[in-house]
Amino acid sequence: MNREFTTYTLPNGIRGIHRQVKGSVAHCALVIGAGSRDERPDEYGLAHFTEHAFFKGTQRRRAWQVNCRLENLGGELNAFTTKEETTIHATTLRGDFAKAVELIADVAFHSTFPERELEREKEVIVDEINTYKDSPVDMIYDTFEDMLFEGSELGHNILGRKAALMRYDGDAIRAFTARTHTTDRMVFSSIGSFPARTAEAVAARYLAAEPASVRSFERKAPAAYRPFEKSVTKHTHQTHCIIGNRACGIGDERRLELSLLTNILGGPCANSLLNVVVRERHGLSYNIEATYTPYGDTGIAAIYFSSEHANAAQCIELIEEQLHRLRTTPLTARQLSMAKKQFIAQLAISSESNESYMLGAGKSLLVHDSVDTMEEVYARVRALTSEQLMAAAGEVFNGMSRLIYK
């Protein structure tokens, strides 16, 4: 186990992880292994709605009291939903850490989901859905993923649809959380200037009273798929395009190879292959990127760009050239060394954010039941070879699917 962190398990099965650091600010989160992937067909959008509903009142607090509890102290409480997790997290001064933990426990386990508040919140989510529909960048990613995982729970949009949303009530939320928000799939993660024994004692005080529960179902493996090409007329000012494929999951050792490879291809730096070739050398696109998103047992590697309609075909041609090169030509020793140094530096800089580090540790403990030190990650990056990267490219950057909005 990572010596930077201390782990513990509460009597009800909730696991905990803490890192002691210097500073006046504390961060904590309850990471719940339940997301839109765990919804049944008649529950699409319910995981996200549940996340919103947590803030609408508890047995001891009204909605405004939930929202003001930490904000009045200069802190914040927030939450987010992904395909596989729901996370409630808080940031406070070190001295208010216990208040943050108590509030997270209150909303996670004692929310009452009052119907009047839920009806009001539905309108907020409808506005969120409309905002999403107005953004072709967001919409094309979700549509592509829906097609890539067609027939699987991973496919559908996290926000759900308006008609389904209007049907949901407090009973639907309670049934969903009883089935999916089980203590064996929860991790409480914290980071702050206090010892692990303090973090564990506070977590036990507010989280241990929840009865133990165990998930009674297993997630289904994604259905098989065939590569596809589809063009949709959206009457947008630009062409938006995604080229992508299924990739390895978060438990696969090859995920580090693919992460580095994706960073080389289209990471955030100006010297990524796609940025240099498509944007700088040819001036064809302002937005072009490559991403890799791992899930529990699968993943998605994708390239996105937007361009003038007349330039889209040339953009695709240039992208295909770079993909072919990565599949067939190993990086030189100098190219590989520079790519590793850049990637390690990016990881180091991102780990400087205590909040991000805390959230990442919580998810890692939830999924892997362990957390690697940053030095261990750096060592594995340094050990990667050009042949490994070329093999990963040959597997993922081949027979890719394509979706175009124009």
Sine and cosine of phi, psi and omega as CSV:
sin_phi,cos_phi,sin_psi,cos_psi,sin_omega,cos_omega
0.00,0.00,0.58,-0.82,0.06,-1.00
-0.81,0.59,0.85,-0.52,-0.02,-1.00
-0.96,0.29,-0.23,0.97,0.06,-1.00
-0.95,0.32,-0.38,0.93,-0.08,-1.00
-0.89,-0.46,0.44,-0.90,0.16,-0.99
-0.89,-0.46,0.73,-0.69,0.01,-1.00
-0.91,-0.40,0.37,-0.93,0.03,-1.00
-0.41,-0.91,0.24,-0.97,0.04,-1.00
-0.74,-0.67,0.79,-0.61,0.05,-1.00
-0.98,0.22,0.34,-0.94,-0.05,-1.00
-0.84,0.55,-0.46,0.89,-0.02,-1.00
-1.00,0.03,0.11,0.99,0.07,-1.00
0.99,-0.14,-0.18,0.98,0.06,-1.00
-0.92,0.38,0.82,-0.57,0.04,-1.00
-1.00,0.01,0.48,-0.88,0.01,-1.00
-0.77,-0.63,0.47,-0.88,0.04,-1.00
-0.57,-0.82,0.70,-0.71,-0.04,-1.00
-0.66,-0.75,0.58,-0.81,0.13,-0.99
-0.81,-0.59,0.78,-0.63,0.03,-1.00
-1.00,-0.02,0.82,-0.58,0.02,-1.00
-0.71,-0.70,0.29,-0.96,0.09,-1.00
-0.99,0.16,0.52,-0.86,0.03,-1.00
0.66,-0.75,0.27,-0.96,-0.05,-1.00
-1.00,-0.09,-0.07,1.00,-0.09,-1.00
-0.94,-0.35,0.64,-0.77,0.07,-1.00
-0.88,-0.48,0.58,-0.81,0.07,-1.00
-0.81,-0.58,0.58,-0.81,0.07,-1.00
-0.46,-0.89,0.35,-0.94,-0.04,-1.00
-0.38,-0.92,0.56,-0.83,0.20,-0.98
-0.97,-0.23,0.93,-0.37,-0.01,-1.00
-0.99,-0.15,0.88,-0.48,-0.07,-1.00
-0.94,-0.34,0.80,-0.60,-0.05,-1.00
-0.98,0.19,0.85,0.52,0.01,-1.00
-0.57,-0.82,0.81,-0.58,0.01,-1.00
-0.58,-0.81,-0.33,-0.95,-0.07,-1.00
-0.91,0.42,-0.37,0.93,0.04,-1.00
-0.91,0.42,-0.39,0.92,-0.07,-1.00
-1.00,-0.06,0.09,1.00,0.04,-1.00
-0.99,0.17,0.60,-0.80,0.16,-0.99
-0.98,0.18,0.25,-0.97,-0.04,-1.00
-0.82,0.57,-0.50,0.87,0.02,-1.00
-1.00,-0.02,0.23,0.97,-0.02,-1.00
-0.85,-0.53,0.18,0.98,-0.08,-1.00
-0.84,0.55,0.79,-0.62,-0.04,-1.00
1.00,-0.03,-0.11,0.99,-0.11,-0.99
-0.96,0.27,-0.56,0.83,0.03,-1.00
-0.88,0.47,-0.69,0.72,0.02,-1.00
-0.93,0.37,-0.64,0.77,0.04,-1.00
-0.89,0.46,-0.63,0.78,0.04,-1.00
-0.87,0.49,-0.68,0.73,0.04,-1.00
-0.84,0.55,-0.70,0.71,0.04,-1.00
-0.91,0.42,-0.63,0.77,-0.09,-1.00
-0.93,0.38,-0.39,0.92,0.03,-1.00
-0.85,0.52,-0.42,0.91,-0.09,-1.00
-1.00,-0.10,0.14,0.99,-0.14,-0.99
-0.99,-0.15,0.12,0.99,0.06,-1.00
0.76,-0.65,0.55,-0.83,0.01,-1.00
-0.80,-0.60,-0.07,-1.00,0.01,-1.00
-0.90,0.43,-0.37,0.93,-0.03,-1.00
-0.86,-0.51,-0.08,1.00,-0.05,-1.00
-0.68,-0.73,0.59,-0.81,0.19,-0.98
-1.00,0.08,0.16,-0.99,-0.09,-1.00
-0.83,0.55,-0.71,0.71,-0.05,-1.00
-0.92,0.38,-0.48,0.88,0.04,-1.00
-0.95,0.30,-0.59,0.81,0.09,-1.00
-0.87,0.49,-0.74,0.67,-0.09,-1.00
-0.94,0.34,-0.47,0.88,-0.08,-1.00
-0.99,-0.11,-0.22,0.98,-0.12,-0.99
-0.82,0.58,-0.78,0.62,-0.01,-1.00
-1.00,-0.02,-0.53,0.85,-0.01,-1.00
-0.87,0.49,-0.59,0.81,0.04,-1.00
-0.91,0.42,-0.32,0.95,0.02,-1.00
-0.99,-0.16,0.10,0.99,-0.02,-1.00
1.00,0.07,0.06,1.00,0.02,-1.00
-0.99,-0.14,-0.25,-0.97,0.02,-1.00
-0.45,-0.89,0.48,-0.88,0.09,-1.00
-0.82,-0.57,0.71,-0.70,-0.01,-1.00
-0.47,-0.88,0.07,-1.00,0.00,-1.00
-0.38,-0.92,0.36,-0.93,0.09,-1.00
-0.48,-0.88,0.40,-0.92,-0.02,-1.00
-0.86,-0.51,0.69,-0.73,0.12,-0.99
-0.85,-0.52,-0.14,-0.99,0.03,-1.00
-0.89,0.45,-0.53,0.85,-0.15,-0.99
-0.82,-0.57,-0.12,0.99,-0.01,-1.00
-0.65,-0.76,0.42,-0.91,0.24,-0.97
-0.83,-0.55,0.79,-0.62,-0.08,-1.00
-0.81,-0.58,0.79,-0.61,0.12,-0.99
-0.94,-0.33,0.85,-0.53,-0.11,-0.99
-0.69,-0.72,0.40,-0.92,-0.07,-1.00
-0.61,-0.79,0.49,-0.87,0.09,-1.00
-0.76,-0.65,0.77,-0.64,-0.02,-1.00
-0.55,-0.83,0.11,-0.99,0.24,-0.97
-0.93,0.38,0.43,-0.90,-0.05,-1.00
-0.79,0.61,-0.66,0.75,-0.05,-1.00
-0.94,0.35,-0.26,0.97,-0.01,-1.00
-0.97,-0.24,0.22,0.97,-0.04,-1.00
-0.83,0.56,-0.72,0.70,-0.03,-1.00
-0.88,0.47,-0.59,0.81,0.04,-1.00
-0.90,0.43,-0.62,0.78,0.02,-1.00
-0.92,0.40,-0.69,0.73,0.00,-1.00
-0.90,0.43,-0.68,0.73,0.02,-1.00
-0.87,0.50,-0.66,0.75,-0.03,-1.00
-0.93,0.37,-0.68,0.73,0.05,-1.00
-0.86,0.51,-0.70,0.71,0.02,-1.00
-0.89,0.46,-0.62,0.78,-0.02,-1.00
-0.89,0.45,-0.74,0.68,-0.04,-1.00
-0.96,0.28,-0.54,0.84,-0.04,-1.00
-0.96,0.28,-0.56,0.83,-0.15,-0.99
-0.88,-0.48,-0.24,0.97,-0.10,-1.00
-0.79,-0.62,0.33,0.94,0.07,-1.00
-0.92,0.38,0.59,-0.81,-0.07,-1.00
-0.96,-0.27,-0.24,0.97,0.05,-1.00
0.78,0.62,0.85,0.53,0.00,-1.00
-0.89,0.46,0.72,-0.69,-0.13,-0.99
-0.87,0.50,-0.64,0.77,-0.02,-1.00
-0.88,0.48,-0.68,0.73,0.01,-1.00
-0.93,0.38,-0.62,0.79,0.00,-1.00
-0.90,0.44,-0.66,0.75,0.01,-1.00
-0.89,0.46,-0.62,0.79,0.02,-1.00
-0.93,0.37,-0.63,0.78,-0.03,-1.00
-0.94,0.34,-0.47,0.88,0.05,-1.00
-0.86,0.51,-0.62,0.79,0.01,-1.00
-0.91,0.41,-0.57,0.82,0.05,-1.00
-0.90,0.43,-0.68,0.73,-0.02,-1.00
-0.94,0.33,-0.57,0.82,0.10,-1.00
-0.86,0.52,-0.66,0.75,0.05,-1.00
-0.91,0.42,-0.61,0.80,0.06,-1.00
-0.90,0.44,-0.67,0.74,0.03,-1.00
-0.90,0.44,-0.68,0.74,0.01,-1.00
-0.90,0.43,-0.63,0.78,0.05,-1.00
-0.88,0.47,-0.68,0.74,0.02,-1.00
-0.89,0.47,-0.66,0.75,-0.01,-1.00
-0.93,0.38,-0.41,0.91,0.05,-1.00
-0.99,0.17,-0.10,0.99,-0.04,-1.00
-0.92,-0.39,0.98,-0.17,0.00,-1.00
-0.88,0.47,-0.45,0.89,0.02,-1.00
-0.89,0.45,-0.73,0.68,0.02,-1.00
-0.93,0.36,-0.68,0.74,-0.12,-0.99
-0.92,0.39,-0.61,0.79,-0.06,-1.00
-0.94,0.35,-0.56,0.83,0.06,-1.00
-0.88,0.47,-0.74,0.68,-0.04,-1.00
-0.92,0.38,-0.65,0.76,0.01,-1.00
-0.91,0.42,-0.65,0.76,0.02,-1.00
-0.89,0.46,-0.71,0.71,-0.01,-1.00
-0.91,0.42,-0.60,0.80,0.05,-1.00
-0.88,0.48,-0.65,0.76,0.02,-1.00
-0.95,0.30,-0.62,0.78,-0.03,-1.00
-0.91,0.41,-0.56,0.83,-0.01,-1.00
-0.92,-0.39,0.53,0.85,-0.02,-1.00
-0.83,0.55,0.71,-0.70,-0.02,-1.00
1.00,0.06,0.02,1.00,-0.01,-1.00
-0.86,-0.51,0.40,-0.92,0.01,-1.00
-0.90,0.43,-0.36,0.93,0.01,-1.00
-0.94,0.33,-0.31,0.95,-0.18,-0.98
-0.96,0.29,-0.65,0.76,-0.21,-0.98
-0.96,0.27,0.37,-0.93,-0.04,-1.00
-0.92,0.40,0.63,-0.78,-0.03,-1.00
-0.90,0.44,-0.60,0.80,-0.06,-1.00
-0.94,0.33,-0.42,0.91,-0.05,-1.00
0.98,0.21,-0.20,-0.98,-0.02,-1.00
-0.90,-0.44,0.45,-0.89,-0.09,-1.00
-0.85,0.52,-0.70,0.71,-0.07,-1.00
-0.88,0.48,-0.68,0.73,0.01,-1.00
-0.93,0.38,-0.66,0.75,-0.01,-1.00
-0.83,0.56,-0.65,0.76,-0.05,-1.00
-0.91,0.41,-0.33,0.94,-0.01,-1.00
-0.99,0.13,-0.39,0.92,-0.16,-0.99
-0.96,0.26,0.61,-0.80,0.04,-1.00
-0.66,-0.75,-0.12,-0.99,-0.02,-1.00
-0.86,0.50,-0.60,0.80,0.01,-1.00
-0.90,0.43,-0.64,0.77,0.03,-1.00
-0.89,0.45,-0.65,0.76,0.02,-1.00
-0.91,0.41,-0.70,0.72,-0.01,-1.00
-0.89,0.46,-0.63,0.78,0.03,-1.00
-0.92,0.39,-0.65,0.76,-0.01,-1.00
-0.92,0.40,-0.72,0.70,-0.03,-1.00
-0.93,0.36,-0.57,0.82,0.03,-1.00
-0.89,0.46,-0.57,0.82,-0.04,-1.00
-0.99,0.13,-0.55,0.84,-0.18,-0.98
-0.92,-0.40,-0.50,0.87,-0.05,-1.00
-1.00,-0.01,0.92,0.38,-0.06,-1.00
-0.99,-0.11,0.51,-0.86,-0.11,-0.99
-0.91,0.41,-0.40,0.92,0.03,-1.00
-0.96,0.29,-0.18,0.98,0.03,-1.00
-0.89,-0.45,0.60,0.80,0.01,-1.00
-0.78,-0.63,0.61,-0.79,0.10,-0.99
-0.73,-0.69,0.73,-0.68,0.11,-0.99
-0.97,-0.23,0.89,-0.45,-0.08,-1.00
-0.92,-0.38,0.64,-0.76,-0.01,-1.00
-0.54,-0.84,0.40,-0.92,0.05,-1.00
-0.50,-0.87,0.75,-0.66,-0.05,-1.00
0.05,-1.00,0.09,-1.00,-0.06,-1.00
-1.00,0.04,0.89,0.46,0.08,-1.00
-0.38,-0.93,0.44,-0.90,-0.10,-0.99
-0.94,0.34,0.31,-0.95,-0.03,-1.00
-0.88,0.47,-0.56,0.83,-0.02,-1.00
-0.90,0.44,-0.54,0.84,0.07,-1.00
-0.93,0.36,-0.72,0.69,0.02,-1.00
-0.86,0.51,-0.69,0.72,-0.01,-1.00
-0.91,0.41,-0.66,0.75,0.00,-1.00
-0.89,0.45,-0.67,0.74,0.02,-1.00
-0.92,0.38,-0.68,0.73,0.03,-1.00
-0.87,0.49,-0.68,0.73,0.01,-1.00
-0.90,0.44,-0.63,0.78,-0.03,-1.00
-0.87,0.49,-0.61,0.79,-0.13,-0.99
-0.95,-0.31,-0.32,0.95,-0.08,-1.00
-0.94,-0.35,-0.39,0.92,-0.13,-0.99
-0.96,0.29,-0.32,0.95,-0.03,-1.00
-0.96,0.28,-0.30,0.96,0.02,-1.00
-0.92,0.39,0.77,-0.63,-0.02,-1.00
-0.86,0.50,0.58,-0.82,0.04,-1.00
-0.91,0.42,0.61,-0.79,0.05,-1.00
-0.55,-0.84,0.48,-0.88,-0.08,-1.00
-0.78,-0.63,0.69,-0.72,0.00,-1.00
-0.91,0.42,0.67,-0.74,-0.08,-1.00
-0.96,-0.28,0.15,0.99,0.00,-1.00
-0.67,-0.74,0.32,-0.95,0.06,-1.00
-0.90,-0.44,0.57,-0.82,0.06,-1.00
-0.94,0.35,0.64,-0.77,0.00,-1.00
-0.99,0.12,0.58,-0.81,0.08,-1.00
-0.91,0.40,0.57,-0.82,0.01,-1.00
-0.86,0.51,0.57,-0.82,0.05,-1.00
-0.92,0.38,0.44,-0.90,0.05,-1.00
-0.90,0.43,0.44,-0.90,0.01,-1.00
-0.62,-0.79,0.33,-0.94,0.10,-0.99
-0.92,-0.40,0.59,-0.81,0.05,-1.00
-0.83,0.56,0.55,-0.83,-0.06,-1.00
-0.67,-0.74,0.35,-0.94,0.16,-0.99
-0.72,-0.69,0.80,-0.60,-0.04,-1.00
-0.59,-0.80,0.66,-0.75,0.06,-1.00
-0.86,-0.51,0.77,-0.64,-0.06,-1.00
-0.85,-0.52,0.76,-0.65,0.03,-1.00
-0.99,0.14,0.91,-0.42,-0.01,-1.00
-0.89,-0.45,-0.08,1.00,-0.02,-1.00
0.83,0.55,0.62,0.78,0.06,-1.00
-0.99,0.10,0.34,-0.94,0.00,-1.00
-0.93,0.35,-0.43,0.90,0.01,-1.00
-0.81,-0.58,0.26,-0.97,0.21,-0.98
-1.00,0.08,0.72,-0.69,0.09,-1.00
-0.89,-0.45,0.70,-0.72,-0.09,-1.00
-0.62,-0.78,0.64,-0.76,0.16,-0.99
-0.82,-0.57,0.75,-0.66,0.10,-0.99
-0.87,-0.49,0.84,-0.55,-0.09,-1.00
-0.32,-0.95,-0.01,-1.00,-0.07,-1.00
-0.37,-0.93,0.30,-0.95,0.17,-0.99
-0.93,0.37,0.46,-0.89,-0.05,-1.00
-0.61,-0.79,-0.03,-1.00,-0.05,-1.00
-0.95,0.32,0.43,-0.90,-0.03,-1.00
-1.00,0.08,0.01,-1.00,-0.11,-0.99
-0.94,0.35,-0.35,0.94,0.01,-1.00
-1.00,0.00,0.00,1.00,-0.06,-1.00
-1.00,0.00,0.75,-0.66,-0.01,-1.00
-0.88,0.48,-0.40,0.92,-0.03,-1.00
-0.96,0.26,-0.08,1.00,-0.03,-1.00
-0.89,0.45,-0.51,0.86,0.02,-1.00
-0.94,0.33,-0.64,0.77,0.07,-1.00
-0.86,0.50,-0.71,0.70,-0.03,-1.00
-0.94,0.35,-0.56,0.83,0.04,-1.00
-0.89,0.46,-0.73,0.69,0.02,-1.00
-0.91,0.42,-0.68,0.73,-0.01,-1.00
-0.88,0.48,-0.69,0.72,0.01,-1.00
-0.91,0.42,-0.60,0.80,0.02,-1.00
-0.91,0.41,-0.64,0.76,0.05,-1.00
-0.89,0.45,-0.69,0.73,-0.08,-1.00
-0.93,0.36,-0.77,0.63,-0.12,-0.99
-0.43,-0.90,0.65,0.76,0.02,-1.00
-0.95,0.31,-0.12,-0.99,-0.13,-0.99
-0.96,0.26,-0.21,0.98,-0.06,-1.00
-0.99,0.12,0.44,-0.90,-0.06,-1.00
-0.93,0.37,-0.30,0.95,-0.03,-1.00
-1.00,-0.09,0.23,0.97,0.10,-0.99
-0.90,0.44,0.49,-0.87,-0.09,-1.00
-0.82,0.57,-0.73,0.69,-0.05,-1.00
-0.93,0.36,-0.61,0.79,0.01,-1.00
-0.91,0.42,-0.66,0.75,0.00,-1.00
-0.91,0.41,-0.75,0.66,-0.11,-0.99
-0.97,0.24,-0.75,0.66,-0.14,-0.99
-0.99,0.12,-0.68,0.73,-0.06,-1.00
-1.00,0.02,-0.84,0.54,-0.14,-0.99
-0.96,0.29,-0.71,0.70,-0.11,-0.99
-0.98,0.19,-0.59,0.81,-0.08,-1.00
-0.91,-0.41,-0.21,0.98,0.05,-1.00
0.89,0.46,0.61,0.79,-0.13,-0.99
-0.99,-0.15,-0.36,0.93,-0.10,-0.99
-0.52,-0.86,0.68,-0.73,0.11,-0.99
-1.00,0.09,-0.59,0.80,-0.03,-1.00
-0.91,-0.41,0.92,-0.39,0.11,-0.99
-0.52,-0.86,0.72,-0.69,-0.08,-1.00
-0.39,-0.92,0.35,-0.93,0.13,-0.99
-0.84,-0.54,0.66,-0.75,-0.04,-1.00
-0.70,-0.71,0.44,-0.90,0.12,-0.99
-0.74,-0.67,0.85,-0.53,-0.01,-1.00
-0.86,-0.51,0.94,-0.33,0.03,-1.00
-1.00,0.03,0.62,-0.79,0.16,-0.99
-0.92,-0.39,-0.09,-1.00,-0.08,-1.00
-0.85,0.53,-0.69,0.72,-0.10,-1.00
-0.78,-0.63,0.15,0.99,0.02,-1.00
-0.34,-0.94,-0.17,-0.99,0.02,-1.00
-0.18,-0.98,-0.02,-1.00,0.02,-1.00
-0.64,-0.77,0.79,-0.61,0.12,-0.99
-0.93,-0.36,0.79,-0.62,-0.12,-0.99
-0.58,-0.81,0.50,-0.87,0.12,-0.99
-0.88,-0.48,0.77,-0.63,0.03,-1.00
-0.86,-0.51,0.62,-0.78,0.19,-0.98
-0.51,-0.86,0.37,-0.93,0.18,-0.98
-0.79,-0.61,0.54,-0.84,-0.04,-1.00
-0.36,-0.93,0.15,-0.99,0.19,-0.98
-0.87,0.49,0.54,-0.84,-0.06,-1.00
-0.81,0.59,-0.65,0.76,-0.08,-1.00
-0.94,0.33,-0.30,0.95,-0.06,-1.00
-0.99,-0.15,-0.11,0.99,-0.14,-0.99
-0.88,0.48,-0.70,0.71,-0.04,-1.00
-0.88,0.47,-0.65,0.76,0.01,-1.00
-0.93,0.36,-0.60,0.80,0.07,-1.00
-0.86,0.51,-0.72,0.69,-0.01,-1.00
-0.89,0.45,-0.66,0.75,0.01,-1.00
-0.88,0.47,-0.69,0.72,0.00,-1.00
-0.92,0.39,-0.62,0.78,0.05,-1.00
-0.89,0.45,-0.71,0.71,0.01,-1.00
-0.88,0.47,-0.57,0.82,0.04,-1.00
-0.90,0.44,-0.68,0.74,0.00,-1.00
-0.93,0.38,-0.62,0.78,0.04,-1.00
-0.90,0.44,-0.67,0.74,0.02,-1.00
-0.89,0.46,-0.67,0.74,-0.02,-1.00
-0.90,0.44,-0.67,0.74,0.00,-1.00
-0.92,0.39,-0.51,0.86,0.01,-1.00
-0.97,0.24,-0.46,0.89,-0.21,-0.98
-0.89,-0.46,-0.30,0.95,-0.08,-1.00
-0.83,-0.55,0.90,-0.44,0.00,-1.00
-0.92,0.38,0.53,-0.85,0.06,-1.00
-0.91,0.41,0.55,-0.83,0.09,-1.00
-0.95,0.33,0.26,-0.96,0.01,-1.00
-0.85,0.53,-0.64,0.77,0.00,-1.00
-0.93,0.38,-0.70,0.72,0.02,-1.00
-0.87,0.49,-0.69,0.72,-0.03,-1.00
-0.92,0.40,-0.68,0.73,0.01,-1.00
-0.88,0.48,-0.70,0.71,0.01,-1.00
-0.90,0.43,-0.65,0.76,-0.01,-1.00
-0.90,0.43,-0.65,0.76,0.02,-1.00
-0.91,0.41,-0.71,0.70,0.00,-1.00
-0.86,0.51,-0.69,0.72,0.01,-1.00
-0.89,0.45,-0.72,0.70,-0.04,-1.00
-0.91,0.42,-0.69,0.73,0.02,-1.00
-0.89,0.45,-0.65,0.76,0.04,-1.00
-0.89,0.45,-0.65,0.76,0.04,-1.00
-0.89,0.46,-0.67,0.74,0.03,-1.00
-0.89,0.45,-0.67,0.74,-0.01,-1.00
-0.90,0.44,-0.68,0.73,0.00,-1.00
-0.91,0.42,-0.66,0.75,0.00,-1.00
-0.91,0.40,-0.51,0.86,-0.01,-1.00
-0.97,0.25,-0.17,0.99,0.07,-1.00
-0.94,0.34,-0.35,0.94,0.08,-1.00
-0.99,0.16,0.95,-0.33,-0.03,-1.00
-0.87,0.49,-0.59,0.81,-0.01,-1.00
-0.91,0.42,-0.73,0.68,0.01,-1.00
-0.89,0.45,-0.64,0.77,0.00,-1.00
-0.90,0.43,-0.66,0.75,0.02,-1.00
-0.90,0.44,-0.71,0.70,0.00,-1.00
-0.90,0.43,-0.66,0.75,0.02,-1.00
-0.91,0.42,-0.63,0.77,0.02,-1.00
-0.91,0.42,-0.65,0.76,0.02,-1.00
-0.88,0.47,-0.70,0.72,0.01,-1.00
-0.92,0.39,-0.64,0.77,-0.01,-1.00
-0.89,0.46,-0.68,0.74,0.03,-1.00
-0.91,0.41,-0.62,0.79,0.02,-1.00
-0.89,0.46,-0.70,0.71,-0.12,-0.99
-1.00,0.07,-0.71,0.71,-0.12,-0.99
-0.97,-0.24,-0.23,0.97,-0.12,-0.99
0.88,0.47,0.43,0.90,0.05,-1.00
-0.31,-0.95,0.27,-0.96,0.05,-1.00
-0.70,-0.72,0.80,-0.60,0.04,-1.00
-0.99,0.16,0.52,-0.85,0.15,-0.99
-0.95,0.31,0.38,-0.93,0.05,-1.00
-0.89,0.46,-0.59,0.81,0.02,-1.00
-0.89,0.46,-0.60,0.80,0.05,-1.00
-0.91,0.41,-0.64,0.77,0.04,-1.00
-0.91,0.42,-0.71,0.70,0.01,-1.00
-0.86,0.51,-0.66,0.75,-0.02,-1.00
-0.89,0.46,-0.63,0.78,0.00,-1.00
-0.94,0.34,-0.58,0.81,0.06,-1.00
-0.90,0.44,-0.73,0.69,-0.02,-1.00
-0.88,0.48,-0.46,0.89,-0.05,-1.00
-0.99,0.13,-0.18,0.98,-0.03,-1.00
-0.92,0.40,0.58,-0.81,-0.02,-1.00
-0.92,-0.38,0.32,-0.95,0.07,-1.00
-0.87,0.49,-0.59,0.81,0.00,-1.00
-0.91,0.42,-0.62,0.78,0.04,-1.00
-0.90,0.43,-0.67,0.74,0.01,-1.00
-0.92,0.40,-0.64,0.77,0.01,-1.00
-0.91,0.41,-0.62,0.79,0.04,-1.00
-0.90,0.43,-0.66,0.75,0.03,-1.00
-0.90,0.44,-0.67,0.74,0.04,-1.00
-0.89,0.46,-0.65,0.76,0.01,-1.00
-0.90,0.44,-0.51,0.86,-0.02,-1.00
-0.99,0.15,-0.67,0.74,-0.14,-0.99
-0.99,-0.13,-0.62,0.78,-0.07,-1.00
-1.00,-0.01,0.69,0.72,-0.03,-1.00
-0.62,-0.78,0.69,-0.73,-0.03,-1.00
0.88,0.48,0.68,0.73,-0.10,-1.00
-0.99,0.16,0.42,-0.91,0.04,-1.00
-1.00,-0.05,0.31,-0.95,-0.05,-1.00
-0.60,-0.80,0.69,-0.72,0.09,-1.00
-0.76,-0.65,0.76,-0.65,-0.03,-1.00
-0.82,-0.57,0.74,-0.67,0.20,-0.98
-0.96,-0.28,0.76,-0.66,0.01,-1.00
-0.58,-0.82,0.00,0.00,0.00,0.00
